[in-house]
Amino acid sequence: MSAAPGARPPVALYVHVPFCLSVCPYCDFVVVAGSAARGPASRIATFVEALIVELGLRADALDARFGPPGPGRPPLESVYFGGGTPSLLAAGTIGDLLDLVDERFGLAPGAEVTLEANPGTDERGDPRALREAGVTRLSFGAQSLRSAELRALGRRHRPVDVATAVAAARAAGIGSINLDLLYDLPGQSLADWIETLEAALALRPDHLSLYALTLDDPDAEGLTGPTGDHLPVTSGARAWRERARPGQDEDRAAAQYHYAASLLAEDGWHGYEISNWARPGHESRHNLAYWERRPYEAVGPGAHAFDGVVRRWNAARLEDYLGALLPAPGGTPALPPGGQERLDPATAAAEELILGLRTDRGVGREALLGARSGSATLDWALAGGLVEPVTPSDEVAVTARIRLTTRGRLLSNELFSRLL
């Protein structure tokens, strides 16, 4: 099967591991928990068996479209194990999966290999064994460094566990460490947020991802059907969200974001995307592939892939995933159910514009002017201090590019809606 016009082979691979020891009430990721994640009824080994089959089928499809890895098909620059809690997988399993990825997809020398982990003592994994397996970057779901907030969020770890996990990863030789943190938590004051942020900086991570708590409803958005990429929200999680929403505040969230942006800039951090800051050289190469609209492959329940033309996703339900890839005796393994969307030129251009504006590289002025009401919107954004010219440097010749200011990042949804 030949590649569609404009399609390109992937530069990155996302592997979704859908297991957690417990499910946080705000979480919309594809996650199964409880006995499925540990103990005699654990589904992890069966899932890994299915994952290996899917990796083989996806690699076969890429071979047919683009040829095998080699001079005409560059190796992967990044592999990202997300979840869920991928650190529940044994380090040896991670190593075996990476060996398979290298064999079937090609893995570039010095490739970035990220693994998400929770900081708790029974779920962070062995960082030294993970490094030996090939992991170069650990991303810890800290979310907060205040005990009361962690309890309110349903998190299993304590602040001290975050410090211990980071120290162990550093001692093990993990080259890059990220912390995920949440702001706009119910009732969280600016002082509370400053406490978490300063405690995080004291741990000297290499990367910070700062996200406003979002309490969406995937059921109402039609994302939880048989081929949907989300699981239905439980009644308990829905009730928690209804109680939590009144404790959020947009103005307070804006103040929290502005404080973080100012503090991190003063400390020498690179705010290279709306929600992501890095010390020089520690930007997430995998996530940059997403924001730059480079092609990427994906495996696992709910995982999304993109070939430059078509976005594809696997359905979220674990049983359907396992049933397709591990059929009854005599059956033939098949790719899991899911869906896809072919992007028309207008949608692709809009997506490129929005994703580009999310980064500090910004977008070309002409691309902005070419959007709907682009000239009027640019005038409005400049007058309101939402955008600024990207300053050229001796190292990178950047001309006529526009990027968001901190104020523009806070009001980005309004700007994007005007452009689209």
C-alpha positions in Angstrom: 0.0 0.0 0.0 1.5 3.3 -1.1 1.5 6.4 1.1 -1.2 9.1 0.5 0.1 12.3 -1.2 1.6 14.4 1.6 1.9 11.6 4.1 5.3 11.1 5.8 6.8 8.4 8.0 6.8 9.1 11.7 9.6 10.9 13.6 8.2 9.9 17.0 6.2 7.1 18.7 3.7 7.4 21.5 2.9 4.3 23.6 -0.1 4.5 25.9 -0.1 2.3 29.0 -3.6 2.5 30.5 -3.0 1.3 34.1 -3.1 3.2 37.4 -3.3 2.0 40.9 -6.3 4.3 41.4 -8.1 6.8 39.2 -8.1 10.5 40.2 -11.5 12.1 39.9 -10.4 14.9 37.6 -8.6 12.6 35.1 -9.9 12.1 31.6 -7.0 10.0 30.3 -7.7 6.4 29.3 -7.0 4.6 32.5 -8.1 1.3 34.2 -7.3 0.7 37.8 -7.7 -1.5 40.8 -7.3 -5.3 40.3 -6.6 -4.8 36.6 -3.4 -2.9 37.5 -1.9 -5.2 40.2 -2.4 -8.5 42.0 -3.4 -11.9 40.6 -6.1 -10.4 38.2 -3.7 -7.9 36.7 -4.2 -7.3 33.0 -0.7 -5.8 32.4 1.0 -8.9 31.0 -1.9 -9.5 28.6 -1.8 -5.9 27.6 1.9 -6.0 26.9 1.3 -9.1 24.7 -1.3 -7.2 22.7 0.9 -4.1 22.5 3.7 -6.2 20.9 1.2 -7.4 18.3 0.0 -3.8 17.6 3.6 -2.6 17.2 4.2 -5.3 14.7 1.1 -4.5 12.7 1.8 -0.8 12.7 5.4 -1.4 11.6 4.2 -3.7 8.8 1.9 -0.9 7.6 4.7 1.6 7.6 7.0 -0.8 5.8 4.3 -1.1 3.1 3.8 2.6 2.8 7.3 4.0 3.1 9.7 1.1 2.9 11.7 -0.3 5.9 13.7 1.9 8.2 16.8 3.0 6.4 18.2 5.7 4.1 14.7 6.4 2.8 12.9 6.3 6.1 14.7 8.0 9.0 14.7 6.4 12.5 12.5 7.6 15.3 13.8 10.7 17.2 11.6 10.1 20.2 9.6 7.4 22.1 7.1 8.5 24.8 5.5 6.0 27.3 2.5 7.8 28.6 -0.5 6.8 30.6 -1.8 5.9 33.0 1.3 5.0 34.9 3.9 3.4 32.6 6.2 3.0 35.5 4.0 0.1 36.7 5.7 -1.9 33.9 8.9 -3.7 34.8 12.0 -2.0 33.5 12.9 -5.2 31.7 9.6 -4.9 29.8 10.3 -1.4 28.8 13.7 -2.5 27.6 12.2 -5.3 25.5 9.7 -2.9 24.0 12.4 -0.5 23.1 14.4 -3.3 21.5 11.4 -4.1 19.4 10.8 -0.5 18.4 14.5 -0.2 17.4 14.2 -3.4 15.3 10.9 -2.5 13.5 10.9 1.3 13.4 14.5 2.3 13.9 15.6 4.4 16.9 18.1 7.2 16.2 21.3 7.4 18.3 20.6 9.8 21.2 16.8 9.5 20.8 14.7 10.9 23.6 12.9 8.2 25.5 10.4 9.6 28.0 8.5 7.6 30.6 5.7 9.0 32.8 5.8 8.0 36.4 3.9 8.7 39.6 6.0 9.7 42.6 4.6 7.2 45.1 6.9 4.6 46.6 5.0 1.7 45.0 4.5 3.2 41.5 7.6 5.2 40.6 9.6 2.3 39.3 13.4 1.7 39.6 15.1 4.7 37.9 18.4 3.0 37.6 16.9 0.0 35.9 14.8 2.3 33.7 17.9 4.2 32.6 19.7 0.9 31.8 16.6 -0.1 29.7 17.0 3.0 27.6 14.8 5.7 29.3 16.5 9.1 29.1 13.7 11.3 30.5 11.3 10.8 33.4 8.1 12.8 33.8 6.6 12.8 37.3 3.0 13.5 37.9 3.5 15.6 41.0 0.5 17.9 40.4 1.0 19.7 43.8 3.6 19.9 46.6 1.0 20.7 49.3 -0.4 17.7 51.2 -4.0 19.1 51.5 -4.2 19.6 47.7 -2.9 16.2 47.0 -5.5 14.6 49.2 -8.3 16.7 47.6 -7.2 15.6 44.2 -7.2 12.0 45.1 -3.5 11.6 44.6 -1.8 8.7 46.4 1.6 10.3 47.0 2.9 13.0 49.5 5.1 16.0 48.8 8.1 14.1 50.3 7.6 11.4 47.7 8.1 13.9 44.9 11.4 15.0 46.4 12.5 11.4 46.9 11.6 10.4 43.4 13.5 13.3 41.8 16.6 12.7 43.9 16.5 9.0 43.0 16.1 9.7 39.3 19.0 12.2 39.5 21.2 9.7 41.3 20.4 7.0 38.8 21.7 9.2 36.0 18.4 10.1 34.3 19.3 12.9 32.0 16.2 15.0 32.1 13.4 15.2 34.7 10.0 16.9 34.3 7.4 17.7 36.9 3.7 18.1 36.0 1.9 20.7 38.2 -1.7 21.8 38.4 -3.0 25.3 39.1 -6.5 26.7 39.5 -7.3 24.0 41.9 -10.6 24.4 43.9 -9.9 27.0 46.6 -6.2 27.3 45.8 -4.9 30.8 46.6 -2.1 32.5 44.9 0.0 31.9 48.0 -0.7 28.2 47.8 0.4 28.1 44.2 3.6 30.0 45.0 4.4 27.5 47.7 4.1 24.6 45.3 6.0 26.4 42.5 8.9 27.4 44.8 9.1 23.9 46.3 9.2 22.4 42.8 12.0 24.8 41.8 14.0 23.8 44.9 14.1 20.2 43.6 16.0 21.5 40.5 14.0 19.7 37.8 14.9 20.3 34.1 11.4 20.8 32.8 8.0 22.0 34.2 4.6 21.4 32.7 2.0 23.7 34.3 -1.6 23.0 33.5 -4.8 24.7 34.7 -7.2 22.1 36.1 -9.8 21.4 33.5 -13.0 19.6 34.3 -14.4 18.6 30.9 -17.3 16.2 30.1 -16.2 13.7 27.5 -19.6 12.0 27.6 -21.3 15.3 26.6 -18.7 15.9 23.9 -19.5 12.5 22.3 -16.0 11.0 22.9 -17.0 7.9 24.8 -18.7 5.7 22.2 -17.5 2.3 21.0 -14.9 4.0 18.8 -14.3 7.0 21.0 -10.9 7.9 22.4 -12.2 8.5 26.0 -13.8 6.3 28.6 -17.1 7.3 30.3 -16.9 9.4 33.4 -17.9 7.5 36.6 -20.7 8.8 38.7 -18.2 9.5 41.6 -15.9 11.5 39.3 -18.8 13.5 37.9 -20.0 14.4 41.4 -16.5 15.4 42.5 -16.2 17.7 39.5 -19.6 19.3 40.2 -18.4 20.1 43.7 -15.0 21.3 42.5 -16.1 23.8 39.7 -17.4 26.5 42.1 -14.0 26.6 43.8 -12.2 27.6 40.6 -11.7 31.2 39.5 -10.5 32.5 36.1 -8.9 35.7 37.5 -7.1 33.8 40.2 -5.8 31.3 37.6 -4.6 34.2 35.4 -2.6 35.6 38.4 -1.2 32.2 39.1 0.0 31.7 35.5 1.4 35.2 35.3 3.4 34.7 38.5 4.8 31.4 37.3 5.8 32.9 33.9 7.6 35.8 35.6 9.3 33.7 38.2 10.6 31.1 35.7 11.8 33.8 33.2 13.8 35.4 36.0 15.3 32.1 36.9 16.5 31.5 33.3 13.8 29.0 32.1 12.7 28.8 28.5 8.9 29.2 28.2 8.8 27.5 24.8 5.1 26.6 24.8 2.0 27.9 26.6 2.2 25.3 29.3 5.8 24.2 29.2 9.1 25.6 30.5 12.5 24.0 30.3 16.1 24.7 31.3 18.2 25.3 28.1 18.5 22.1 26.2 15.7 20.2 28.0 12.7 21.1 25.8 10.6 18.0 25.2 11.5 16.8 21.7 8.5 14.5 21.6 6.0 17.3 22.4 7.7 19.6 20.0 6.9 17.1 17.2 3.2 17.5 18.1 3.3 21.3 18.1 5.3 21.4 14.9 2.8 19.0 13.2 5.5 16.5 12.4 4.2 12.9 11.8 4.1 10.4 14.7 2.9 6.9 15.3 0.9 5.7 18.3 -0.1 2.5 19.9 -2.3 1.5 22.9 -5.9 2.3 23.9 -6.9 5.8 23.1 -3.6 6.7 21.4 -3.6 9.2 18.5 -1.3 9.2 15.5 -0.7 11.6 12.6 1.0 11.1 9.2 0.8 14.7 8.0 -2.5 14.2 6.3 -4.7 11.9 8.5 -5.2 11.9 12.2 -6.0 8.4 13.5 -6.9 7.1 17.0 -7.5 3.8 18.7 -10.7 3.4 20.7 -10.3 3.7 24.4 -11.9 0.4 25.7 -9.3 -2.1 26.9 -11.4 -5.2 26.2 -12.0 -4.2 22.6 -8.3 -3.5 22.2 -7.3 -6.9 23.6 -10.0 -8.7 21.7 -8.8 -7.4 18.3 -5.1 -8.0 18.8 -5.4 -11.3 20.8 -8.3 -13.1 19.2 -9.5 -16.5 20.3 -7.5 -19.5 19.0 -7.8 -19.7 15.2 -8.5 -16.0 14.9 -6.3 -13.5 13.1 -5.0 -10.5 15.0 -6.4 -7.2 13.7 -5.7 -3.6 14.4 -7.9 -2.3 17.2 -11.1 -0.3 16.5 -10.9 3.4 16.3 -11.4 6.2 13.9 -9.6 8.7 11.7 -10.0 12.2 10.2 -8.5 13.4 6.9 -7.6 17.1 7.3 -8.6 19.4 4.4 -6.2 22.2 3.5 -8.2 24.8 5.5 -8.2 22.7 8.6 -4.5 21.9 8.3 -3.7 25.6 7.9 -5.8 26.6 10.9 -4.2 23.8 13.0 -0.7 24.9 12.0 -1.5 28.5 12.9 -2.9 27.7 16.3 -0.2 25.2 17.2 2.5 27.6 16.1 1.1 30.4 18.2 1.3 28.1 21.2 5.1 28.1 21.0 7.5 30.9 21.5 8.7 30.6 17.9 5.3 31.9 16.9 4.1 32.1 13.3 4.9 34.0 10.2 3.1 37.4 10.0 1.7 36.5 6.5 0.2 33.3 7.9 -1.6 35.3 10.6 -2.8 37.8 8.0 -4.1 35.0 5.9 -6.5 33.7 8.5 -10.2 34.8 8.7 -10.3 38.5 9.8 -6.5 38.2 10.1 -5.7 41.8 9.6 -8.3 43.1 12.0 -7.4 40.4 14.5 -3.7 41.2 14.3 -4.4 44.9 14.9 -6.6 44.1 17.9 -4.0 41.7 19.3 -1.2 44.2 18.9 -3.3 47.0 20.5 -4.1 44.8 23.4 -0.5 43.6 24.0 -1.4 40.0 23.1 1.3 39.5 20.5 4.8 40.8 19.8 7.4 40.4 17.0 9.9 37.7 17.5 13.3 39.3 18.0 15.9 38.1 15.5 19.2 36.8 16.8 22.6 36.2 15.2 22.1 32.4 15.6 18.6 32.1 14.1 17.4 34.4 11.4 13.8 35.1 12.2 12.0 37.6 10.1 8.4 38.9 10.3 7.3 36.4 12.9 4.7 37.0 15.6 4.3 35.3 19.0 2.1 35.5 22.0 3.0 37.6 25.0 2.2 36.3 28.5 -1.0 38.3 28.3 -1.7 36.8 24.9 -1.2 33.3 26.3 -3.8 34.0 29.0 -6.2 35.2 26.4 -5.2 32.8 23.7 -8.6 31.1 23.4 -10.2 34.5 22.5 -7.5 35.2 20.0 -7.8 31.7 18.4 -11.6 32.0 18.1 -11.2 35.3 16.3 -8.8 33.8 13.9 -10.9 30.8 13.2 
